Amino acid sequence: MPIKNNHNIAYGELILLLAFMTSLGALTIDLQLPAMPLILESFGLTAANQQQWMITAYMFGFAGAQIFYGPISDSFGRKPVLIFGLTVYVLASIACLLADSYWMFLFARGLQGVGAASARIMVNAITRDFFQGNEMAKVTSLVMLIFIMVPVFAPALGSVILLLGDWHLILWVYMIFGLLVMVWSMFRLPESLAQTHKKPLRLGKIKIAFLQVVSEPLSMSFAVISGVVFAGFMAYLNAAEQIYSHIYDAKQQFPYLFGGIALFFGLSAFVNSKIVMRFGAMQVTFYGMLVLLLANLISLLLVVLYAGIPPLWLFVVMMASINVCIGLAYGNLMAIAMLPLGHVAGMGASVIGTISAILAAGIGIYISQQLKHTLMPIMLGFFITSLIAFILVYYFRNHSSDELDSVLVD
């Protein structure tokens, strides 16, 4: 398939490269999950909930930096911004290796997030540069399909790395992967932003673009929805190692159970890529969110029924069901949010990404920090966040703009 504005990269290679760029964040989180207790112990700490900050520090750096990358890329292009961010990521990985205290390690983790944010934002902007409407939602889902293989295999790979040496080896993997994506992008990725679409980097212009984005109700609402939906998942991600190792005493099975559950996210993303062109992103998202709400309600009731700790097999089924629903909706949420912002795609990607990530990280860490001896905080968090998200999606499904109707609904 030819790519708009470019004839130097094939459709399949572009999808694969975008998936690698997207995977940078998941790899930086999921590869170290089995090592989190060891990292905490190496810095002389023992409170299990403190290990959750390894993920949240990364997420806050990831969230805070996004607002800058989009406007800069609107002026200088997507590729230079991407290369800059990947350079920061590689250097931050080295800083993690050299950290001599937990707080310095968390600071370096935050810098990793700052670097990786450029890749995430540029994925959104590049996709919006090349594709529109349901085709954009399809491409996003295909990228997510490849990307999801990272959380499927990364925890198990992390466990294998720990058999070969200490947890510092994981940081070397981060550095090597970051270099791989950087070199690939330097030599193969074309500049997706047409020269005629570049904007001067002026404060007044940036302010106007920012106001255009934040004044678009559809984009802001779906940025919030994506953040709220992902907050429940972030709480689970923060606490996953504790849940399997401490609550269920299944430390050895953790990487495989976590990866198996993540596979359902990937399968549903693949299904979404097949059906979104036929039914429209809004329809698929609405029903995905409805089933997510019902799945979370049933899961919450089961947790109450089992006094906070259902059998492990039942918890795995519950999480697989939730992952299926999130996989159906998440890529579409971002595509819908970006839909009205083609003229300010860089700023749009930055603002939407920042709002989504800050909400997910902030709400997620609040939920996961409540974890003690039962699953009640996690499942209650899943239910409340899915309820809020569904209400917002329901409103916009019935009050959609003419633009949304004409582009997203066949």
Secondary structure, 3 states (H helix, E strand, C coil): CCECCECCCCHHHHHHHHHHHHHHHHHHHHCCHHHHHHHHHHCCCCCHHHHHHHHHHHHHHHHHHHHHHHHHHHHHCHHHHHHHHHHHHHHHHHHHHHCCCHHHHHHHHHHHHHHHHHHHHHHHHHHHHHCCHHHHHHHHHHHHHHHCHHHHHHHHHHHHHHHHCCCHHHHHHHHHHHHHHHHHHHHHCCCCCCHHHCCCCCHHHHHHHHHHHHCCHHHHHHHHHHHHHHHHHHHHHHHHHHHHHHHCCCCCCHHHHHHHHHHHHHHHHHHHHHHHHHHCHHHHHHHHHHHHHHHHHHHHHHHHHCCCCCCHHHHHHHHHHHHHHHHHHHHHHHHHHHHHHHHHHHHHHHHHHHHHHHHHHHHHHHHHCCCCCCCHHHHHHHHHHHHHHHHHHHHHHHCCCHHHHHHHCC
